[in-house]
Amino acid sequence: MKVLIICNSASGLEVFRGMLIKRLIKEGNTVSSIIPVAAEQKELNAEKEIEKWNCKLIRIPMERRGMNPIKDINLIKSYYEIMKAEKPDLVITYTIKPNIYGGFVSRILKVPYAVNITGLGTAFQNNGMLKHMVTLMYKIALKKVKIVFFENSENRDVIVNYGIVPLEKTQVLAGAGVDLEHFQYIEYPEECECTRFLFIGRVMREKGIDELFEAMRRLKQDGYNCTLDILGGFEENYSSKIKKYEKEGWLYYQGYQDDIRPFIEKCHCFVLPSWHEGMANTNLECAASGRPVITSNIHGCLEAIIDGKTGFLAKKKSAEDLYATMKKFIRLSYEERKEMGIAGRRHMEVVFDKKKVVEETISYLKNE
């Protein structure tokens, strides 16, 4: 079978779908993927790795965000021409533009297609024109879809309740799962007076960065000995705030990192106060590494946590509750923190093992 995967990032394809691609190829399928022309070194590095697996890459111009009608029409044309030339037996899409435009072209060409909705993003957060437009586009694109995969039940319920796809054509997976061999259990750091918190993600409001800064500021004012490491690129301009907090001595901005494991190893607790997620992979990766997690009490985050056992849940958009939750963690004994991390690893092994997610995905793709 010829499988064509459409996505918006080579690095995302490598990290989150690599195991699926390798499994499909091992089973005798021919796999190719449409990806955007690389603009960053991390994308070029990912491309080299993917090509080692005998996965053919087809590079096209693509803007991941924004809706420029001319550029989006050209993107649809590119998908159409490539599908006509490649003649795939199955198309698999990830993220909003590939889902909508790739799904639309697959429908037109009558190619079986499976769509992965990895999160609803900002379009579904408000009741404006954008939400109505995206809903209509999804309805058109997914009319003939084989199956739609979701990373949490709330996202699935939204799409079903809006009449975009019927319930019987949906399946909720445990996100993309977590590679338990890559993210092995790491011994908890030795006991020390300072609690090291870690945030990994795009630096932007919707990741709860303002609430995190406010919670940390209050903890320091109240005399708690703690620091915060931040890994990730700027999605919005927080450079002045970060420089200010670095001068105050409690924040360490590390930028984007190819390998986050050394930073997970040093931290005592991972914090992600996000406003919305499909399934937050960083929660899974840190839990798999044996670190307690503090995250928002929302679908896409709460699934990764057994509240009070593997970490704590905090109210979304509440700096006050996040402050109280982080303070509660600081007050735990060393043994309580360590046990939380061990329990988190067990939870990942039972529910979020990427091998199990890949097996489940392939079984649904094979169903007629």
Helices and strands as residue ranges (DSSP letters): E 2-6, H 10-26, E 30-36, H 41-52, E 56-60, H 69-86, E 90-94, H 96-97, I 98-102, H 103-109, E 113-117, G 122-124, H 129-141, E 147-150, H 153-161, G 167-169, E 170-172, E 195-200, G 205-207, H 209-221, E 226-231, H 239-248, E 251-255, H 261-266, E 269-272, H 281-288, E 293-296, G 302-304, E 311-314, H 319-330, H 334-351, H 354-366
